Amino acid sequence: MRAVRAAQEDGGMFLGATLHLATAQIDGGPIVGQVVSPVEKGVPPEYWNRLSYLQKVYLTLVAFELISESHIDIDPGSQSFVWKVQPRSSWCANPKLRSVALAASFDALQKDLGVRAVEA
């Protein structure tokens, strides 16, 4: 949450999150996915926190989908991965969810929380 607070206090106009393979180095693994969302000036801290939460939920769904649908091959020995299916992306998410059901569920969560973080 320190990163979210720092972005807000610094007047950030965007908030993003990254999904990467875990390695021994903190935030050092290969990037698997990223999301970014614009933030209007003057929104309260709770908005920033909900936005950050939703971005992390989205990337968790992406990870679940990539692994469960075998869209990537992960090589633990070399700490790398290979795309088996060409990823789709949107202006705010790479990769974009392929599952209509997952995207619909995520959209419902965004609606419930009153924050639009990612165009699922």
Jmol script that loads the backbone (N, CA, C; Angstrom):
load data "model"
ATOM      1  N   MET A   1       0.808  -1.201   0.000  1.00  0.00           N
ATOM      2  CA  MET A   1       0.000   0.000   0.000  1.00  0.00           C
ATOM      3  C   MET A   1       0.851   1.265   0.000  1.00  0.00           C
ATOM      4  N   ARG A   2       2.125   1.128   0.340  1.00  0.00           N
ATOM      5  CA  ARG A   2       2.979   2.317   0.316  1.00  0.00           C
ATOM      6  C   ARG A   2       3.117   2.866  -1.089  1.00  0.00           C
ATOM      7  N   ALA A   3       3.195   1.969  -2.083  1.00  0.00           N
ATOM      8  CA  ALA A   3       3.328   2.423  -3.467  1.00  0.00           C
ATOM      9  C   ALA A   3       2.076   3.177  -3.911  1.00  0.00           C
ATOM     10  N   VAL A   4       0.913   2.692  -3.500  1.00  0.00           N
ATOM     11  CA  VAL A   4      -0.340   3.360  -3.856  1.00  0.00           C
ATOM     12  C   VAL A   4      -0.394   4.737  -3.212  1.00  0.00           C
ATOM     13  N   ARG A   5      -0.057   4.794  -1.929  1.00  0.00           N
ATOM     14  CA  ARG A   5      -0.060   6.075  -1.222  1.00  0.00           C
ATOM     15  C   ARG A   5       0.937   7.053  -1.856  1.00  0.00           C
ATOM     16  N   ALA A   6       2.116   6.564  -2.204  1.00  0.00           N
ATOM     17  CA  ALA A   6       3.134   7.419  -2.817  1.00  0.00           C
ATOM     18  C   ALA A   6       2.645   7.957  -4.158  1.00  0.00           C
ATOM     19  N   ALA A   7       2.001   7.108  -4.966  1.00  0.00           N
ATOM     20  CA  ALA A   7       1.478   7.565  -6.255  1.00  0.00           C
ATOM     21  C   ALA A   7       0.429   8.653  -6.055  1.00  0.00           C
ATOM     22  N   GLN A   8      -0.430   8.458  -5.063  1.00  0.00           N
ATOM     23  CA  GLN A   8      -1.474   9.448  -4.794  1.00  0.00           C
ATOM     24  C   GLN A   8      -0.860  10.750  -4.311  1.00  0.00           C
ATOM     25  N   GLU A   9       0.050  10.663  -3.354  1.00  0.00           N
ATOM     26  CA  GLU A   9       0.663  11.870  -2.788  1.00  0.00           C
ATOM     27  C   GLU A   9       1.499  12.625  -3.806  1.00  0.00           C
ATOM     28  N   ASP A  10       2.057  11.912  -4.776  1.00  0.00           N
ATOM     29  CA  ASP A  10       2.865  12.552  -5.816  1.00  0.00           C
ATOM     30  C   ASP A  10       2.026  13.105  -6.962  1.00  0.00           C
ATOM     31  N   GLY A  11       0.704  12.987  -6.846  1.00  0.00           N
ATOM     32  CA  GLY A  11      -0.175  13.511  -7.891  1.00  0.00           C
ATOM     33  C   GLY A  11      -0.226  12.644  -9.136  1.00  0.00           C
ATOM     34  N   GLY A  12      -0.022  11.348  -8.969  1.00  0.00           N
ATOM     35  CA  GLY A  12      -0.037  10.436 -10.111  1.00  0.00           C
ATOM     36  C   GLY A  12      -1.339  10.498 -10.878  1.00  0.00           C
ATOM     37  N   MET A  13      -1.234  10.295 -12.166  1.00  0.00           N
ATOM     38  CA  MET A  13      -2.402  10.320 -13.042  1.00  0.00           C
ATOM     39  C   MET A  13      -2.806   8.914 -13.476  1.00  0.00           C
ATOM     40  N   PHE A  14      -1.939   7.933 -13.169  1.00  0.00           N
ATOM     41  CA  PHE A  14      -2.186   6.543 -13.518  1.00  0.00           C
ATOM     42  C   PHE A  14      -1.748   5.659 -12.367  1.00  0.00           C
ATOM     43  N   LEU A  15      -2.374   4.494 -12.276  1.00  0.00           N
ATOM     44  CA  LEU A  15      -1.952   3.484 -11.313  1.00  0.00           C
ATOM     45  C   LEU A  15      -1.874   2.175 -12.065  1.00  0.00           C
ATOM     46  N   GLY A  16      -0.823   1.410 -11.835  1.00  0.00           N
ATOM     47  CA  GLY A  16      -0.649   0.165 -12.552  1.00  0.00           C
ATOM     48  C   GLY A  16      -0.206  -0.962 -11.645  1.00  0.00           C
ATOM     49  N   ALA A  17      -0.263  -2.161 -12.185  1.00  0.00           N
ATOM     50  CA  ALA A  17       0.192  -3.354 -11.476  1.00  0.00           C
ATOM     51  C   ALA A  17       0.802  -4.309 -12.487  1.00  0.00           C
ATOM     52  N   THR A  18       1.717  -5.125 -12.002  1.00  0.00           N
ATOM     53  CA  THR A  18       2.450  -6.048 -12.868  1.00  0.00           C
ATOM     54  C   THR A  18       2.393  -7.458 -12.301  1.00  0.00           C
ATOM     55  N   LEU A  19       2.215  -8.425 -13.189  1.00  0.00           N
ATOM     56  CA  LEU A  19       2.270  -9.844 -12.856  1.00  0.00           C
ATOM     57  C   LEU A  19       3.561 -10.385 -13.457  1.00  0.00           C
ATOM     58  N   HIS A  20       4.380 -10.994 -12.619  1.00  0.00           N
ATOM     59  CA  HIS A  20       5.626 -11.557 -13.136  1.00  0.00           C
ATOM     60  C   HIS A  20       5.916 -12.879 -12.458  1.00  0.00           C
ATOM     61  N   LEU A  21       6.778 -13.655 -13.076  1.00  0.00           N
ATOM     62  CA  LEU A  21       7.204 -14.899 -12.449  1.00  0.00           C
ATOM     63  C   LEU A  21       8.041 -14.575 -11.229  1.00  0.00           C
ATOM     64  N   ALA A  22       7.855 -15.322 -10.175  1.00  0.00           N
ATOM     65  CA  ALA A  22       8.616 -15.088  -8.953  1.00  0.00           C
ATOM     66  C   ALA A  22      10.014 -15.694  -9.102  1.00  0.00           C
ATOM     67  N   THR A  23      10.993 -14.916  -8.693  1.00  0.00           N
ATOM     68  CA  THR A  23      12.384 -15.363  -8.683  1.00  0.00           C
ATOM     69  C   THR A  23      12.979 -14.979  -7.330  1.00  0.00           C
ATOM     70  N   ALA A  24      14.232 -15.292  -7.132  1.00  0.00           N
ATOM     71  CA  ALA A  24      14.898 -14.941  -5.881  1.00  0.00           C
ATOM     72  C   ALA A  24      15.014 -13.426  -5.723  1.00  0.00           C
ATOM     73  N   GLN A  25      15.037 -12.709  -6.828  1.00  0.00           N
ATOM     74  CA  GLN A  25      15.147 -11.253  -6.782  1.00  0.00           C
ATOM     75  C   GLN A  25      13.747 -10.634  -6.704  1.00  0.00           C
ATOM     76  N   ILE A  26      13.532  -9.737  -5.774  1.00  0.00           N
ATOM     77  CA  ILE A  26      12.224  -9.088  -5.621  1.00  0.00           C
ATOM     78  C   ILE A  26      11.890  -8.321  -6.898  1.00  0.00           C
ATOM     79  N   ASP A  27      10.689  -8.578  -7.424  1.00  0.00           N
ATOM     80  CA  ASP A  27      10.220  -7.961  -8.666  1.00  0.00           C
ATOM     81  C   ASP A  27      11.192  -8.158  -9.819  1.00  0.00           C
ATOM     82  N   GLY A  28      11.934  -9.259  -9.799  1.00  0.00           N
ATOM     83  CA  GLY A  28      12.952  -9.461 -10.814  1.00  0.00           C
ATOM     84  C   GLY A  28      12.593 -10.449 -11.905  1.00  0.00           C
ATOM     85  N   GLY A  29      11.486 -11.154 -11.757  1.00  0.00           N
ATOM     86  CA  GLY A  29      11.137 -12.174 -12.736  1.00  0.00           C
ATOM     87  C   GLY A  29      10.586 -11.592 -14.022  1.00  0.00           C
ATOM     88  N   PRO A  30      10.508 -12.420 -15.060  1.00  0.00           N
ATOM     89  CA  PRO A  30       9.959 -11.963 -16.337  1.00  0.00           C
ATOM     90  C   PRO A  30       8.503 -11.512 -16.192  1.00  0.00           C
ATOM     91  N   ILE A  31       8.163 -10.444 -16.875  1.00  0.00           N
ATOM     92  CA  ILE A  31       6.802  -9.894 -16.809  1.00  0.00           C
ATOM     93  C   ILE A  31       5.862 -10.747 -17.645  1.00  0.00           C
ATOM     94  N   VAL A  32       4.752 -11.137 -17.024  1.00  0.00           N
ATOM     95  CA  VAL A  32       3.723 -11.939 -17.680  1.00  0.00           C
ATOM     96  C   VAL A  32       2.547 -11.064 -18.087  1.00  0.00           C
ATOM     97  N   GLY A  33       2.194 -10.078 -17.258  1.00  0.00           N
ATOM     98  CA  GLY A  33       1.054  -9.226 -17.548  1.00  0.00           C
ATOM     99  C   GLY A  33       1.141  -7.894 -16.821  1.00  0.00           C
ATOM    100  N   GLN A  34       0.434  -6.910 -17.369  1.00  0.00           N
ATOM    101  CA  GLN A  34       0.386  -5.583 -16.752  1.00  0.00           C
ATOM    102  C   GLN A  34      -0.986  -4.963 -16.981  1.00  0.00           C
ATOM    103  N   VAL A  35      -1.383  -4.125 -16.035  1.00  0.00           N
ATOM    104  CA  VAL A  35      -2.598  -3.322 -16.174  1.00  0.00           C
ATOM    105  C   VAL A  35      -2.275  -1.890 -15.765  1.00  0.00           C
ATOM    106  N   VAL A  36      -3.007  -0.952 -16.341  1.00  0.00           N
ATOM    107  CA  VAL A  36      -2.851   0.455 -15.985  1.00  0.00           C
ATOM    108  C   VAL A  36      -4.222   1.114 -16.045  1.00  0.00           C
ATOM    109  N   SER A  37      -4.456   2.026 -15.113  1.00  0.00           N
ATOM    110  CA  SER A  37      -5.741   2.722 -15.050  1.00  0.00           C
ATOM    111  C   SER A  37      -5.506   4.198 -14.821  1.00  0.00           C
ATOM    112  N   PRO A  38      -6.224   5.063 -15.540  1.00  0.00           N
ATOM    113  CA  PRO A  38      -6.132   6.493 -15.259  1.00  0.00           C
ATOM    114  C   PRO A  38      -6.827   6.806 -13.931  1.00  0.00           C
ATOM    115  N   VAL A  39      -6.352   7.836 -13.267  1.00  0.00           N
ATOM    116  CA  VAL A  39      -6.939   8.256 -11.996  1.00  0.00           C
ATOM    117  C   VAL A  39      -7.238   9.755 -12.085  1.00  0.00           C
ATOM    118  N   GLU A  40      -8.482  10.106 -11.825  1.00  0.00           N
ATOM    119  CA  GLU A  40      -8.865  11.519 -11.855  1.00  0.00           C
ATOM    120  C   GLU A  40      -8.292  12.242 -10.648  1.00  0.00           C
ATOM    121  N   LYS A  41      -7.936  13.470 -10.857  1.00  0.00           N
ATOM    122  CA  LYS A  41      -7.384  14.292  -9.782  1.00  0.00           C
ATOM    123  C   LYS A  41      -8.424  14.487  -8.674  1.00  0.00           C
ATOM    124  N   GLY A  42      -7.957  14.372  -7.436  1.00  0.00           N
ATOM    125  CA  GLY A  42      -8.805  14.656  -6.290  1.00  0.00           C
ATOM    126  C   GLY A  42      -9.637  13.500  -5.772  1.00  0.00           C
ATOM    127  N   VAL A  43      -9.485  12.296  -6.353  1.00  0.00           N
ATOM    128  CA  VAL A  43     -10.265  11.182  -5.817  1.00  0.00           C
ATOM    129  C   VAL A  43      -9.699  10.783  -4.453  1.00  0.00           C
ATOM    130  N   PRO A  44     -10.534  10.293  -3.548  1.00  0.00           N
ATOM    131  CA  PRO A  44     -10.084   9.977  -2.189  1.00  0.00           C
ATOM    132  C   PRO A  44      -9.182   8.745  -2.134  1.00  0.00           C
ATOM    133  N   PRO A  45      -8.442   8.600  -1.031  1.00  0.00           N
ATOM    134  CA  PRO A  45      -7.548   7.445  -0.871  1.00  0.00           C
ATOM    135  C   PRO A  45      -8.267   6.104  -1.031  1.00  0.00           C
ATOM    136  N   GLU A  46      -9.504   6.003  -0.582  1.00  0.00           N
ATOM    137  CA  GLU A  46     -10.241   4.746  -0.696  1.00  0.00           C
ATOM    138  C   GLU A  46     -10.394   4.341  -2.157  1.00  0.00           C
ATOM    139  N   TYR A  47     -10.579   5.297  -3.053  1.00  0.00           N
ATOM    140  CA  TYR A  47     -10.678   4.994  -4.480  1.00  0.00           C
ATOM    141  C   TYR A  47      -9.378   4.360  -4.971  1.00  0.00           C
ATOM    142  N   TRP A  48      -8.248   4.963  -4.609  1.00  0.00           N
ATOM    143  CA  TRP A  48      -6.941   4.439  -5.007  1.00  0.00           C
ATOM    144  C   TRP A  48      -6.764   3.006  -4.503  1.00  0.00           C
ATOM    145  N   ASN A  49      -7.162   2.755  -3.262  1.00  0.00           N
ATOM    146  CA  ASN A  49      -7.017   1.422  -2.684  1.00  0.00           C
ATOM    147  C   ASN A  49      -7.898   0.398  -3.397  1.00  0.00           C
ATOM    148  N   ARG A  50      -9.122   0.786  -3.716  1.00  0.00           N
ATOM    149  CA  ARG A  50     -10.010  -0.130  -4.444  1.00  0.00           C
ATOM    150  C   ARG A  50      -9.479  -0.395  -5.852  1.00  0.00           C
ATOM    151  N   LEU A  51      -8.961   0.643  -6.477  1.00  0.00           N
ATOM    152  CA  LEU A  51      -8.388   0.500  -7.808  1.00  0.00           C
ATOM    153  C   LEU A  51      -7.218  -0.482  -7.779  1.00  0.00           C
ATOM    154  N   SER A  52      -6.327  -0.318  -6.817  1.00  0.00           N
ATOM    155  CA  SER A  52      -5.179  -1.208  -6.671  1.00  0.00           C
ATOM    156  C   SER A  52      -5.640  -2.642  -6.415  1.00  0.00           C
ATOM    157  N   TYR A  53      -6.613  -2.805  -5.559  1.00  0.00           N
ATOM    158  CA  TYR A  53      -7.160  -4.127  -5.253  1.00  0.00           C
ATOM    159  C   TYR A  53      -7.712  -4.787  -6.518  1.00  0.00           C
ATOM    160  N   LEU A  54      -8.506  -4.040  -7.282  1.00  0.00           N
ATOM    161  CA  LEU A  54      -9.103  -4.598  -8.487  1.00  0.00           C
ATOM    162  C   LEU A  54      -8.045  -4.963  -9.527  1.00  0.00           C
ATOM    163  N   GLN A  55      -7.004  -4.162  -9.634  1.00  0.00           N
ATOM    164  CA  GLN A  55      -5.930  -4.497 -10.568  1.00  0.00           C
ATOM    165  C   GLN A  55      -5.272  -5.825 -10.181  1.00  0.00           C
ATOM    166  N   LYS A  56      -5.068  -6.017  -8.898  1.00  0.00           N
ATOM    167  CA  LYS A  56      -4.445  -7.259  -8.425  1.00  0.00           C
ATOM    168  C   LYS A  56      -5.377  -8.457  -8.619  1.00  0.00           C
ATOM    169  N   VAL A  57      -6.660  -8.265  -8.396  1.00  0.00           N
ATOM    170  CA  VAL A  57      -7.627  -9.334  -8.646  1.00  0.00           C
ATOM    171  C   VAL A  57      -7.603  -9.700 -10.129  1.00  0.00           C
ATOM    172  N   TYR A  58      -7.597  -8.690 -10.996  1.00  0.00           N
ATOM    173  CA  TYR A  58      -7.578  -8.942 -12.435  1.00  0.00           C
ATOM    174  C   TYR A  58      -6.348  -9.766 -12.822  1.00  0.00           C
ATOM    175  N   LEU A  59      -5.180  -9.369 -12.342  1.00  0.00           N
ATOM    176  CA  LEU A  59      -3.962 -10.099 -12.684  1.00  0.00           C
ATOM    177  C   LEU A  59      -3.958 -11.509 -12.103  1.00  0.00           C
ATOM    178  N   THR A  60      -4.599 -11.708 -10.960  1.00  0.00           N
ATOM    179  CA  THR A  60      -4.742 -13.049 -10.405  1.00  0.00           C
ATOM    180  C   THR A  60      -5.614 -13.910 -11.323  1.00  0.00           C
ATOM    181  N   LEU A  61      -6.689 -13.325 -11.846  1.00  0.00           N
ATOM    182  CA  LEU A  61      -7.539 -14.049 -12.791  1.00  0.00           C
ATOM    183  C   LEU A  61      -6.769 -14.377 -14.069  1.00  0.00           C
ATOM    184  N   VAL A  62      -5.952 -13.439 -14.526  1.00  0.00           N
ATOM    185  CA  VAL A  62      -5.118 -13.682 -15.706  1.00  0.00           C
ATOM    186  C   VAL A  62      -4.183 -14.857 -15.448  1.00  0.00           C
ATOM    187  N   ALA A  63      -3.516 -14.851 -14.295  1.00  0.00           N
ATOM    188  CA  ALA A  63      -2.596 -15.945 -13.959  1.00  0.00           C
ATOM    189  C   ALA A  63      -3.341 -17.276 -13.922  1.00  0.00           C
ATOM    190  N   PHE A  64      -4.496 -17.300 -13.283  1.00  0.00           N
ATOM    191  CA  PHE A  64      -5.309 -18.510 -13.219  1.00  0.00           C
ATOM    192  C   PHE A  64      -5.655 -18.999 -14.619  1.00  0.00           C
ATOM    193  N   GLU A  65      -6.107 -18.089 -15.465  1.00  0.00           N
ATOM    194  CA  GLU A  65      -6.499 -18.462 -16.819  1.00  0.00           C
ATOM    195  C   GLU A  65      -5.301 -18.964 -17.632  1.00  0.00           C
ATOM    196  N   LEU A  66      -4.187 -18.273 -17.555  1.00  0.00           N
ATOM    197  CA  LEU A  66      -2.998 -18.681 -18.316  1.00  0.00           C
ATOM    198  C   LEU A  66      -2.540 -20.083 -17.937  1.00  0.00           C
ATOM    199  N   ILE A  67      -2.558 -20.368 -16.645  1.00  0.00           N
ATOM    200  CA  ILE A  67      -2.081 -21.674 -16.175  1.00  0.00           C
ATOM    201  C   ILE A  67      -3.128 -22.761 -16.411  1.00  0.00           C
ATOM    202  N   SER A  68      -4.377 -22.496 -16.040  1.00  0.00           N
ATOM    203  CA  SER A  68      -5.409 -23.535 -16.163  1.00  0.00           C
ATOM    204  C   SER A  68      -5.731 -23.878 -17.614  1.00  0.00           C
ATOM    205  N   GLU A  69      -5.586 -22.932 -18.513  1.00  0.00           N
ATOM    206  CA  GLU A  69      -5.864 -23.171 -19.931  1.00  0.00           C
ATOM    207  C   GLU A  69      -4.608 -23.513 -20.723  1.00  0.00           C
ATOM    208  N   SER A  70      -3.467 -23.640 -20.015  1.00  0.00           N
ATOM    209  CA  SER A  70      -2.181 -23.978 -20.642  1.00  0.00           C
ATOM    210  C   SER A  70      -1.800 -23.006 -21.753  1.00  0.00           C
ATOM    211  N   HIS A  71      -1.998 -21.725 -21.499  1.00  0.00           N
ATOM    212  CA  HIS A  71      -1.635 -20.703 -22.484  1.00  0.00           C
ATOM    213  C   HIS A  71      -0.162 -20.341 -22.426  1.00  0.00           C
ATOM    214  N   ILE A  72       0.507 -20.730 -21.334  1.00  0.00           N
ATOM    215  CA  ILE A  72       1.949 -20.504 -21.233  1.00  0.00           C
ATOM    216  C   ILE A  72       2.610 -21.772 -20.712  1.00  0.00           C
ATOM    217  N   ASP A  73       3.868 -21.932 -21.090  1.00  0.00           N
ATOM    218  CA  ASP A  73       4.711 -22.984 -20.520  1.00  0.00           C
ATOM    219  C   ASP A  73       5.731 -22.301 -19.633  1.00  0.00           C
ATOM    220  N   ILE A  74       5.764 -22.693 -18.382  1.00  0.00           N
ATOM    221  CA  ILE A  74       6.725 -22.117 -17.440  1.00  0.00           C
ATOM    222  C   ILE A  74       7.872 -23.096 -17.264  1.00  0.00           C
ATOM    223  N   ASP A  75       9.094 -22.593 -17.403  1.00  0.00           N
ATOM    224  CA  ASP A  75      10.295 -23.403 -17.205  1.00  0.00           C
ATOM    225  C   ASP A  75      10.955 -22.958 -15.907  1.00  0.00           C
ATOM    226  N   PRO A  76      10.680 -23.679 -14.805  1.00  0.00           N
ATOM    227  CA  PRO A  76      11.230 -23.269 -13.509  1.00  0.00           C
ATOM    228  C   PRO A  76      12.758 -23.240 -13.494  1.00  0.00           C
ATOM    229  N   GLY A  77      13.388 -24.128 -14.249  1.00  0.00           N
ATOM    230  CA  GLY A  77      14.842 -24.183 -14.258  1.00  0.00           C
ATOM    231  C   GLY A  77      15.479 -22.908 -14.787  1.00  0.00           C
ATOM    232  N   SER A  78      14.911 -22.365 -15.846  1.00  0.00           N
ATOM    233  CA  SER A  78      15.479 -21.140 -16.426  1.00  0.00           C
ATOM    234  C   SER A  78      14.726 -19.891 -15.976  1.00  0.00           C
ATOM    235  N   GLN A  79      13.685 -20.084 -15.147  1.00  0.00           N
ATOM    236  CA  GLN A  79      12.864 -18.976 -14.653  1.00  0.00           C
ATOM    237  C   GLN A  79      12.345 -18.129 -15.814  1.00  0.00           C
ATOM    238  N   SER A  80      11.784 -18.816 -16.810  1.00  0.00           N
ATOM    239  CA  SER A  80      11.242 -18.131 -17.977  1.00  0.00           C
ATOM    240  C   SER A  80       9.932 -18.802 -18.378  1.00  0.00           C
ATOM    241  N   PHE A  81       9.277 -18.223 -19.357  1.00  0.00           N
ATOM    242  CA  PHE A  81       8.034 -18.802 -19.867  1.00  0.00           C
ATOM    243  C   PHE A  81       7.948 -18.569 -21.370  1.00  0.00           C
ATOM    244  N   VAL A  82       7.100 -19.373 -21.998  1.00  0.00           N
ATOM    245  CA  VAL A  82       6.862 -19.258 -23.433  1.00  0.00           C
ATOM    246  C   VAL A  82       5.355 -19.206 -23.649  1.00  0.00           C
ATOM    247  N   TRP A  83       4.913 -18.246 -24.475  1.00  0.00           N
ATOM    248  CA  TRP A  83       3.498 -18.162 -24.814  1.00  0.00           C
ATOM    249  C   TRP A  83       3.144 -19.308 -25.744  1.00  0.00           C
ATOM    250  N   LYS A  84       2.111 -20.080 -25.401  1.00  0.00           N
ATOM    251  CA  LYS A  84       1.605 -21.130 -26.277  1.00  0.00           C
ATOM    252  C   LYS A  84       0.444 -20.615 -27.110  1.00  0.00           C
ATOM    253  N   VAL A  85      -0.210 -19.583 -26.621  1.00  0.00           N
ATOM    254  CA  VAL A  85      -1.323 -18.942 -27.306  1.00  0.00           C
ATOM    255  C   VAL A  85      -1.003 -17.452 -27.360  1.00  0.00           C
ATOM    256  N   GLN A  86      -1.149 -16.855 -28.527  1.00  0.00           N
ATOM    257  CA  GLN A  86      -0.852 -15.427 -28.664  1.00  0.00           C
ATOM    258  C   GLN A  86      -1.778 -14.617 -27.746  1.00  0.00           C
ATOM    259  N   PRO A  87      -1.209 -13.805 -26.835  1.00  0.00           N
ATOM    260  CA  PRO A  87      -2.062 -13.038 -25.920  1.00  0.00           C
ATOM    261  C   PRO A  87      -2.810 -11.923 -26.645  1.00  0.00           C
ATOM    262  N   ARG A  88      -4.010 -11.635 -26.155  1.00  0.00           N
ATOM    263  CA  ARG A  88      -4.780 -10.493 -26.631  1.00  0.00           C
ATOM    264  C   ARG A  88      -4.593  -9.379 -25.619  1.00  0.00           C
ATOM    265  N   SER A  89      -4.720  -8.144 -26.057  1.00  0.00           N
ATOM    266  CA  SER A  89      -4.562  -7.026 -25.129  1.00  0.00           C
ATOM    267  C   SER A  89      -5.610  -5.960 -25.407  1.00  0.00           C
ATOM    268  N   SER A  90      -5.757  -5.069 -24.441  1.00  0.00           N
ATOM    269  CA  SER A  90      -6.617  -3.902 -24.595  1.00  0.00           C
ATOM    270  C   SER A  90      -5.775  -2.687 -24.261  1.00  0.00           C
ATOM    271  N   TRP A  91      -6.375  -1.515 -24.287  1.00  0.00           N
ATOM    272  CA  TRP A  91      -5.611  -0.295 -24.006  1.00  0.00           C
ATOM    273  C   TRP A  91      -5.088  -0.274 -22.571  1.00  0.00           C
ATOM    274  N   CYS A  92      -5.692  -1.078 -21.686  1.00  0.00           N
ATOM    275  CA  CYS A  92      -5.305  -1.006 -20.278  1.00  0.00           C
ATOM    276  C   CYS A  92      -4.811  -2.329 -19.707  1.00  0.00           C
ATOM    277  N   ALA A  93      -4.861  -3.406 -20.475  1.00  0.00           N
ATOM    278  CA  ALA A  93      -4.466  -4.716 -19.938  1.00  0.00           C
ATOM    279  C   ALA A  93      -3.766  -5.559 -20.993  1.00  0.00           C
ATOM    280  N   ASN A  94      -2.672  -6.168 -20.567  1.00  0.00           N
ATOM    281  CA  ASN A  94      -1.952  -7.081 -21.428  1.00  0.00           C
ATOM    282  C   ASN A  94      -1.403  -8.207 -20.558  1.00  0.00           C
ATOM    283  N   PRO A  95      -1.890  -9.436 -20.710  1.00  0.00           N
ATOM    284  CA  PRO A  95      -2.924  -9.865 -21.642  1.00  0.00           C
ATOM    285  C   PRO A  95      -4.328  -9.577 -21.114  1.00  0.00           C
ATOM    286  N   LYS A  96      -5.245  -9.647 -22.026  1.00  0.00           N
ATOM    287  CA  LYS A  96      -6.660  -9.476 -21.703  1.00  0.00           C
ATOM    288  C   LYS A  96      -7.251 -10.850 -21.400  1.00  0.00           C
ATOM    289  N   LEU A  97      -8.191 -10.901 -20.472  1.00  0.00           N
ATOM    290  CA  LEU A  97      -8.875 -12.166 -20.191  1.00  0.00           C
ATOM    291  C   LEU A  97      -9.561 -12.689 -21.452  1.00  0.00           C
ATOM    292  N   ARG A  98      -9.460 -13.982 -21.686  1.00  0.00           N
ATOM    293  CA  ARG A  98     -10.129 -14.605 -22.828  1.00  0.00           C
ATOM    294  C   ARG A  98     -11.507 -15.138 -22.439  1.00  0.00           C
ATOM    295  N   SER A  99     -11.635 -15.585 -21.203  1.00  0.00           N
ATOM    296  CA  SER A  99     -12.877 -16.194 -20.741  1.00  0.00           C
ATOM    297  C   SER A  99     -13.967 -15.142 -20.567  1.00  0.00           C
ATOM    298  N   VAL A 100     -15.060 -15.336 -21.276  1.00  0.00           N
ATOM    299  CA  VAL A 100     -16.201 -14.426 -21.160  1.00  0.00           C
ATOM    300  C   VAL A 100     -16.758 -14.458 -19.735  1.00  0.00           C
ATOM    301  N   ALA A 101     -16.798 -15.646 -19.136  1.00  0.00           N
ATOM    302  CA  ALA A 101     -17.341 -15.794 -17.777  1.00  0.00           C
ATOM    303  C   ALA A 101     -16.458 -15.077 -16.759  1.00  0.00           C
ATOM    304  N   LEU A 102     -15.134 -15.232 -16.857  1.00  0.00           N
ATOM    305  CA  LEU A 102     -14.233 -14.526 -15.930  1.00  0.00           C
ATOM    306  C   LEU A 102     -14.353 -13.019 -16.099  1.00  0.00           C
ATOM    307  N   ALA A 103     -14.392 -12.550 -17.347  1.00  0.00           N
ATOM    308  CA  ALA A 103     -14.514 -11.113 -17.608  1.00  0.00           C
ATOM    309  C   ALA A 103     -15.824 -10.570 -17.045  1.00  0.00           C
ATOM    310  N   ALA A 104     -16.913 -11.308 -17.215  1.00  0.00           N
ATOM    311  CA  ALA A 104     -18.216 -10.862 -16.702  1.00  0.00           C
ATOM    312  C   ALA A 104     -18.207 -10.814 -15.175  1.00  0.00           C
ATOM    313  N   SER A 105     -17.606 -11.807 -14.549  1.00  0.00           N
ATOM    314  CA  SER A 105     -17.523 -11.814 -13.085  1.00  0.00           C
ATOM    315  C   SER A 105     -16.678 -10.645 -12.584  1.00  0.00           C
ATOM    316  N   PHE A 106     -15.580 -10.379 -13.275  1.00  0.00           N
ATOM    317  CA  PHE A 106     -14.735  -9.254 -12.877  1.00  0.00           C
ATOM    318  C   PHE A 106     -15.475  -7.936 -13.061  1.00  0.00           C
ATOM    319  N   ASP A 107     -16.192  -7.792 -14.161  1.00  0.00           N
ATOM    320  CA  ASP A 107     -16.976  -6.571 -14.373  1.00  0.00           C
ATOM    321  C   ASP A 107     -18.017  -6.383 -13.267  1.00  0.00           C
ATOM    322  N   ALA A 108     -18.639  -7.471 -12.821  1.00  0.00           N
ATOM    323  CA  ALA A 108     -19.623  -7.391 -11.733  1.00  0.00           C
ATOM    324  C   ALA A 108     -18.952  -6.923 -10.443  1.00  0.00           C
ATOM    325  N   LEU A 109     -17.747  -7.414 -10.170  1.00  0.00           N
ATOM    326  CA  LEU A 109     -17.005  -6.982  -8.980  1.00  0.00           C
ATOM    327  C   LEU A 109     -16.674  -5.496  -9.065  1.00  0.00           C
ATOM    328  N   GLN A 110     -16.240  -5.047 -10.235  1.00  0.00           N
ATOM    329  CA  GLN A 110     -15.935  -3.623 -10.403  1.00  0.00           C
ATOM    330  C   GLN A 110     -17.185  -2.775 -10.125  1.00  0.00           C
ATOM    331  N   LYS A 111     -18.314  -3.231 -10.632  1.00  0.00           N
ATOM    332  CA  LYS A 111     -19.571  -2.510 -10.428  1.00  0.00           C
ATOM    333  C   LYS A 111     -19.925  -2.470  -8.940  1.00  0.00           C
ATOM    334  N   ASP A 112     -19.776  -3.607  -8.264  1.00  0.00           N
ATOM    335  CA  ASP A 112     -20.074  -3.672  -6.826  1.00  0.00           C
ATOM    336  C   ASP A 112     -19.200  -2.714  -6.020  1.00  0.00           C
ATOM    337  N   LEU A 113     -17.929  -2.572  -6.419  1.00  0.00           N
ATOM    338  CA  LEU A 113     -17.007  -1.707  -5.690  1.00  0.00           C
ATOM    339  C   LEU A 113     -17.048  -0.253  -6.159  1.00  0.00           C
ATOM    340  N   GLY A 114     -17.765   0.005  -7.243  1.00  0.00           N
ATOM    341  CA  GLY A 114     -17.911   1.366  -7.744  1.00  0.00           C
ATOM    342  C   GLY A 114     -16.645   1.954  -8.342  1.00  0.00           C
ATOM    343  N   VAL A 115     -15.782   1.075  -8.865  1.00  0.00           N
ATOM    344  CA  VAL A 115     -14.531   1.521  -9.474  1.00  0.00           C
ATOM    345  C   VAL A 115     -14.321   0.721 -10.756  1.00  0.00           C
ATOM    346  N   ARG A 116     -13.992   1.417 -11.830  1.00  0.00           N
ATOM    347  CA  ARG A 116     -13.690   0.759 -13.107  1.00  0.00           C
ATOM    348  C   ARG A 116     -12.176   0.744 -13.267  1.00  0.00           C
ATOM    349  N   ALA A 117     -11.562  -0.390 -12.974  1.00  0.00           N
ATOM    350  CA  ALA A 117     -10.108  -0.488 -12.999  1.00  0.00           C
ATOM    351  C   ALA A 117      -9.577  -0.964 -14.351  1.00  0.00           C
ATOM    352  N   VAL A 118     -10.239  -1.969 -14.909  1.00  0.00           N
ATOM    353  CA  VAL A 118      -9.757  -2.618 -16.122  1.00  0.00           C
ATOM    354  C   VAL A 118     -10.933  -2.907 -17.023  1.00  0.00           C
ATOM    355  N   GLU A 119     -10.735  -2.697 -18.304  1.00  0.00           N
ATOM    356  CA  GLU A 119     -11.759  -3.073 -19.286  1.00  0.00           C
ATOM    357  C   GLU A 119     -11.589  -4.558 -19.550  1.00  0.00           C
ATOM    358  N   ALA A 120     -12.368  -5.361 -18.841  1.00  0.00           N
ATOM    359  CA  ALA A 120     -12.213  -6.809 -18.941  1.00  0.00           C
ATOM    360  C   ALA A 120     -12.818  -7.301 -20.232  1.00  0.00           C
TER     361      ALA A 120
END
end "model"
wireframe off; spacefill off
backbone 0.3
color backbone group
